């Protein structure tokens, strides 16, 4: 492709999205640029503080448990208080708790604050995803979610390298640096991002929120959506092995931590390089096929690890499941939006976020038990089986997925002027969830 063609492709990838989206995207990028705790917590506890690996694992588990606990609560807050207040509360709490964590010395205090950090840092995710669904047109959502995912990985790639140098100088500086960057995120949201929560017109003509119409019990009774949550958990369980099972397996095979770092760096590089062009390729393609193919690539990508005997082959297997990650993340997030009524997006996104938090909690236990009792080969075989099962699940789940017509959203969303427009409470581009209260006449939208 010529230079002019590349420029045109880049311009088309980022054009047409509302101004509010780009401020939200900037906030995400800044947040990930400051990431430190999740990356260096284990090294901080074992090398700097001198605690055991078991204690470091316990703290990591408590950090993940905090995310599980906060997912549903943050979803409810997103619908009741609004997207913007939830993000501000979550980001401010994260900044304070991360800074406090850097000064903790007693093991019980460290564990307790790490749990709080896990809760606070995970609480903004349902609000961010719900706001993106509010402000972006249905036909642009896969592109928007891909760009956001690209920002996450770009920020993480840069921060991992920079934070490594910071950690050599001072771990406390890393904690305080993350706290400062998180406060910058909150400032961006406060100054530039307007509220986007849909409002529903009452019969009297007064605008009232419709958050009470969708409760957590509604989400739990939504059979199709909860099936998506279950499949999301399975997929997340597979992807998590790249960061919990893979380093252990490579260490068992005699490879060093630098070998693992070299191999896994392929994941971040490929996402940064391929996320946008791959999104252009998949944007208007059948989401069912994309989810089935990505599930198989994830499962068998990790399955191929059983045959790896060198860093190059490990890197090749990482290439396979990274492509699956690039495809699966935006398409699956878009599917969640399609199955979520606009008035209950926070609760639905909270439940979806919980599937990933739960996987982050279960994956280390799964990899440890399987590797210790049966060997790493069985772990990779299990991943292949899980990927096949997820592909079958998506095929069954989406056989009767409602049609798509490319209609513009009828629900509330923020226009480029930043104004919130009261609407019907569901975008025309959102598919009707299968479950209690589903409206058979609601609009059907384009592929997300």
C-alpha positions in Angstrom: 0.0 0.0 0.0 1.3 3.5 -0.9 2.0 6.2 1.7 -1.1 8.0 0.5 -3.1 4.9 0.9 -1.8 4.4 4.5 -2.7 8.0 5.3 -6.2 7.6 3.9 -6.7 4.3 5.9 -5.5 6.0 9.1 -7.8 9.0 8.5 -10.8 6.7 7.9 -10.0 4.8 11.0 -10.2 7.8 13.3 -12.7 10.0 11.5 -16.4 10.4 12.3 -16.1 9.8 16.1 -17.5 12.4 18.4 -15.2 14.8 20.3 -16.3 13.4 23.6 -15.0 9.9 22.6 -11.5 11.3 22.0 -11.4 13.0 25.4 -12.4 9.6 26.9 -9.8 7.9 24.8 -7.2 10.4 26.0 -8.2 9.7 29.6 -7.7 5.9 29.0 -4.3 6.4 27.4 -3.1 8.6 30.3 -4.4 6.1 32.8 -2.5 3.2 31.1 0.7 5.3 30.7 0.7 5.5 34.5 0.1 1.8 35.2 2.5 0.5 37.8 0.8 -1.4 40.6 -0.6 -4.3 38.4 2.8 -4.7 36.6 5.3 -4.5 39.4 3.3 -5.5 42.6 4.9 -9.0 42.7 8.4 -7.7 42.3 7.8 -4.9 44.8 6.6 -7.3 47.5 9.3 -10.0 46.9 12.4 -7.9 46.0 11.9 -4.6 47.7 9.9 -5.7 50.8 11.3 -9.2 51.1 8.0 -11.1 51.4 7.5 -14.6 50.0 6.1 -15.5 46.6 3.0 -17.0 48.4 2.3 -13.7 50.1 2.7 -11.9 46.8 0.2 -14.3 45.2 -2.2 -13.7 48.1 -2.0 -9.9 47.6 -2.5 -10.3 43.8 -5.6 -12.5 44.5 -7.0 -9.9 46.9 -6.4 -7.2 44.3 -8.4 -9.3 41.8 -11.1 -10.0 44.3 -11.5 -6.3 44.8 -12.2 -6.0 41.1 -14.9 -8.7 41.3 -16.6 -7.1 44.2 -16.7 -3.6 42.6 -17.9 -4.7 39.2 -21.5 -5.0 40.0 -21.6 -2.0 42.4 -19.9 0.2 39.8 -22.4 -0.9 37.3 -25.3 0.1 39.5 -23.6 3.5 40.2 -23.1 4.0 36.5 -26.9 3.7 35.9 -28.0 5.6 39.1 -25.4 8.3 39.6 -24.3 8.6 36.0 -21.2 7.7 33.9 -19.2 10.8 34.7 -19.7 10.8 38.5 -18.8 7.1 38.7 -15.6 7.6 36.7 -14.6 10.6 38.9 -15.3 8.7 42.1 -13.4 5.7 40.9 -10.4 7.5 39.6 -10.0 9.8 42.6 -10.3 6.7 44.9 -7.8 4.9 42.8 -5.3 7.8 43.0 -5.6 8.0 46.8 -5.5 4.3 47.5 -2.5 3.7 45.2 -0.6 6.5 46.9 -1.4 5.1 50.3 -0.3 1.6 49.2 3.2 2.9 48.5 3.6 3.9 52.2 2.2 0.6 53.7 4.7 -1.6 55.5 2.7 -4.1 57.6 1.6 -7.2 55.6 -2.0 -7.0 56.7 -2.1 -3.3 55.8 -0.6 -3.9 52.4 -3.1 -6.7 51.7 -6.1 -4.6 52.8 -5.1 -1.5 50.7 -4.3 -3.7 47.7 -7.9 -5.0 47.9 -9.2 -1.4 48.0 -7.0 -0.5 45.0 -8.5 -3.5 43.1 -12.0 -2.3 43.9 -11.3 1.4 42.9 -9.3 0.7 39.8 -11.9 -1.7 38.4 -14.9 0.6 39.2 -14.5 2.9 36.2 -14.6 0.2 33.6 -18.4 -0.2 33.4 -18.8 3.6 33.2 -16.3 4.0 30.5 -17.8 1.3 28.3 -21.3 2.5 28.9 -20.4 6.0 28.0 -18.7 4.9 24.8 -21.9 3.0 23.9 -23.9 6.2 24.6 -21.9 8.6 22.5 -20.8 6.5 19.5 -23.1 5.5 16.7 -23.9 1.8 16.6 -22.1 1.3 13.2 -18.9 2.9 14.7 -18.8 1.0 18.0 -16.4 -1.8 16.9 -14.0 0.9 15.6 -14.4 2.9 18.8 -13.8 -0.1 21.2 -10.8 -1.1 19.1 -9.3 2.3 19.3 -9.8 2.3 23.1 -8.3 -1.2 23.3 -5.3 0.1 21.2 -4.9 3.0 23.6 -4.8 0.6 26.6 -2.1 -1.5 25.0 -0.1 1.4 23.7 -0.1 3.0 27.2 0.8 -0.3 28.8 3.7 -0.9 26.4 5.2 2.5 27.1 4.5 2.4 30.9 6.0 -1.1 31.3 9.3 0.1 29.9 9.3 3.4 31.7 8.1 2.0 35.0 10.9 -0.6 34.9 13.4 2.3 35.1 11.4 4.0 37.8 11.3 0.8 39.9 15.1 0.6 39.8 15.2 4.1 41.3 12.3 3.9 43.7 9.1 1.8 43.9 7.5 4.6 45.9 8.0 7.0 43.0 6.2 4.4 40.8 3.2 4.4 43.2 3.1 8.2 43.4 3.5 8.5 39.7 0.5 6.2 39.0 -1.6 8.2 41.5 -0.7 11.5 39.8 -1.5 10.1 36.3 -4.8 8.8 37.6 -5.7 12.3 39.0 -4.9 13.7 35.5 -7.5 11.3 34.1 -10.0 12.5 36.6 -9.2 16.1 35.7 -9.7 15.3 31.9 -13.1 13.7 32.6 -14.1 16.6 34.9 -13.2 19.3 32.4 -14.0 17.7 29.1 -16.4 14.8 29.3 -20.1 15.6 29.7 -22.6 13.2 31.2 -24.2 10.8 28.6 -26.6 8.7 30.7 -29.9 8.3 28.7 -33.0 9.9 30.1 -36.5 8.8 29.5 -39.4 11.2 29.2 -42.1 10.6 31.8 -45.8 10.9 30.8 -46.0 14.2 32.6 -43.3 15.6 30.3 -40.7 15.7 33.1 -37.5 13.9 32.3 -36.6 11.1 34.7 -34.0 8.5 34.6 -35.0 5.0 33.8 -32.3 3.3 35.8 -34.8 1.6 38.1 -36.4 -0.2 35.2 -33.3 -2.4 34.9 -32.2 -4.2 38.0 -29.4 -6.7 38.6 -32.1 -9.4 38.8 -33.1 -8.3 35.3 -29.6 -8.9 34.1 -29.4 -12.2 35.8 -32.6 -13.4 34.1 -31.4 -12.3 30.7 -30.5 -15.8 29.4 -28.7 -14.7 26.2 -26.7 -12.0 27.9 -25.6 -14.3 30.8 -24.5 -16.8 28.3 -22.3 -14.1 26.8 -20.9 -13.4 30.3 -20.2 -17.1 30.7 -18.4 -17.4 27.4 -16.5 -14.2 28.2 -15.3 -15.8 31.4 -14.0 -18.8 29.4 -12.2 -16.7 26.9 -10.7 -14.5 29.6 -9.6 -17.6 31.4 -7.7 -18.6 28.3 -6.1 -15.2 27.7 -5.0 -14.9 31.3 -2.8 -17.9 30.9 -0.4 -15.7 28.9 0.5 -13.9 32.1 0.1 -16.6 34.8 0.6 -20.0 33.1 3.0 -19.1 30.4 5.8 -17.7 32.6 5.6 -20.6 35.0 5.7 -23.1 32.1 8.7 -21.3 30.5 10.5 -21.2 33.8 9.9 -25.0 34.2 11.4 -25.5 30.8 14.5 -23.7 31.9 13.9 -20.3 30.3 14.8 -17.1 32.1 12.5 -14.2 33.0 14.1 -12.1 30.2 13.2 -14.9 27.7 9.6 -14.7 28.8 9.8 -10.9 28.6 11.1 -11.1 25.0 8.4 -13.6 24.0 5.5 -11.9 25.6 6.6 -8.5 24.2 5.3 -9.8 20.9 1.8 -9.5 22.2 2.0 -5.8 22.9 3.8 -5.0 19.7 1.3 -6.9 17.5 -1.7 -5.2 19.2 -0.2 -1.7 18.7 0.7 -2.5 15.1 -2.3 -4.6 14.0 -5.3 -3.4 16.1 -6.4 -0.6 13.7 -5.9 -2.4 10.4 -7.5 -5.5 11.6 -10.4 -3.5 12.9 -10.9 -2.0 9.4 -11.0 -5.6 8.1 -13.5 -6.9 10.6 -15.7 -3.9 11.2 -18.6 -4.9 9.0 -18.2 -8.6 9.0 -20.4 -11.2 10.7 -19.8 -11.0 14.5 -20.7 -14.6 15.0 -18.0 -15.9 12.7 -15.5 -13.5 14.2 -16.2 -14.7 17.7 -16.1 -18.4 16.7 -12.8 -17.9 14.8 -11.2 -15.9 17.6 -12.2 -18.5 20.2 -10.6 -21.2 18.1 -7.4 -19.1 17.6 -7.2 -18.4 21.3 -7.7 -22.0 22.3 -5.4 -23.6 19.8 -2.9 -20.8 20.0 -2.3 -21.7 23.6 -2.6 -25.4 22.7 0.4 -25.0 20.3 2.4 -24.0 23.3 2.7 -27.6 24.3 5.0 -28.1 21.3 7.2 -25.0 22.0 10.9 -25.7 22.7 12.5 -22.3 22.0 11.8 -18.6 22.5 11.0 -18.3 18.8 8.3 -21.0 18.9 6.9 -19.5 22.1 6.7 -16.1 20.3 5.0 -17.8 17.3 2.3 -19.2 19.5 1.8 -15.8 21.1 1.3 -14.4 17.7 -1.6 -16.8 17.1 -3.5 -16.0 20.3 -2.7 -12.3 20.0 -4.6 -12.2 16.7 -7.5 -13.8 18.6 -7.3 -11.1 21.3 -7.3 -8.3 18.7 -10.4 -9.7 17.0 -12.3 -10.9 20.1 -12.1 -7.9 22.4 -13.9 -5.2 20.3 -16.4 -7.6 18.8 -17.3 -9.1 22.1 -17.6 -5.7 23.8 -19.8 -4.6 20.9 -22.0 -7.7 21.4 -22.5 -6.8 25.1 -23.6 -3.3 24.1 -26.1 -4.7 21.5 -27.7 -7.0 24.2 -27.8 -4.1 26.8 -30.8 -1.8 27.1 -29.6 1.8 27.1 -31.2 2.5 30.6 -29.3 -0.4 32.1 -25.9 -0.3 30.3 -24.0 0.2 33.6 -25.4 -2.9 35.2 -24.9 -5.0 32.1 -21.3 -3.7 31.6 -20.7 -4.3 35.3 -21.7 -7.9 34.9 -19.5 -8.3 31.8 -16.5 -6.7 33.6 -17.0 -9.1 36.5 -16.4 -12.0 34.1 -12.9 -10.8 33.4 -12.2 -10.0 37.0 -13.4 -13.4 38.0 -11.1 -15.0 35.4 -8.2 -13.0 36.7 -8.9 -14.5 40.1 -9.4 -18.1 38.9 -6.7 -18.3 36.3 -3.7 -18.4 38.6 -5.4 -21.1 40.7 -6.2 -23.1 37.6 -2.7 -22.9 36.1 -1.0 -23.7 39.4 -3.2 -26.8 40.1 -2.9 -28.2 36.5 0.8 -27.6 36.1 1.7 -29.0 39.6 -0.5 -32.1 39.3 -0.4 -32.9 35.6 2.2 -30.8 33.9 2.1 -27.8 31.6 1.1 -29.9 28.6 -2.3 -30.6 30.2 -2.8 -26.8 30.8 -2.3 -26.1 27.1 -4.6 -29.0 26.1 -7.2 -27.6 28.5 -7.0 -24.2 26.8 -7.6 -25.9 23.4 -10.7 -27.6 24.8 -12.0 -24.4 26.4 -11.5 -22.5 23.1 -13.4 -25.2 21.2 -16.2 -25.1 23.8 -16.4 -21.3 23.6 -16.6 -21.4 19.8 -19.4 -23.9 20.0 -21.1 -21.7 22.6 -21.0 -18.6 20.3 -22.3 -20.6 17.4 -25.3 -21.8 19.5 -25.9 -18.4 21.2 -25.9 -16.3 18.0 -27.9 -18.5 15.6 -31.0 -16.4 16.2 -29.2 -13.0 16.9 -31.6 -10.2 15.8 -31.0 -8.7 12.4 -29.2 -5.5 11.7 -30.4 -2.6 9.6 -27.9 0.2 10.1 -30.4 2.6 11.7 -29.3 5.6 13.6 -29.7 5.3 17.4 -33.0 6.5 18.9 -31.8 6.5 22.5 -29.9 9.3 24.2 -26.4 9.9 23.2 -24.0 12.9 23.3 -23.8 14.7 20.0 -20.6 16.3 18.9 -21.8 19.5 20.6 -21.7 17.6 24.0 -25.5 17.9 24.5 -27.4 15.0 26.0 -30.6 14.3 24.2 -33.5 12.5 26.0 -34.6 9.5 24.0 -36.4 6.2 24.2 -33.9 4.5 26.4 -32.6 2.0 23.7 -30.6 2.7 20.7 -32.0 1.5 17.4 -28.7 -0.2 16.9 -29.0 -2.3 20.0 -30.3 -5.8 19.7 -33.2 -6.8 21.9 -32.0 -8.9 24.9 -33.6 -12.2 25.3 -35.2 -12.1 28.8 -37.9 -10.5 30.9 -39.1 -7.2 29.7 -37.6 -7.5 26.2 -39.5 -5.3 23.7 -40.1 -7.3 20.5 -40.6 -4.1 18.5 -37.4 -2.4 19.5 -35.0 -1.4 16.7 -32.3 -3.6 15.3 -29.0 -2.1 14.3 -25.8 -2.7 12.3 -22.9 -4.9 13.1 -21.0 -3.8 16.1 
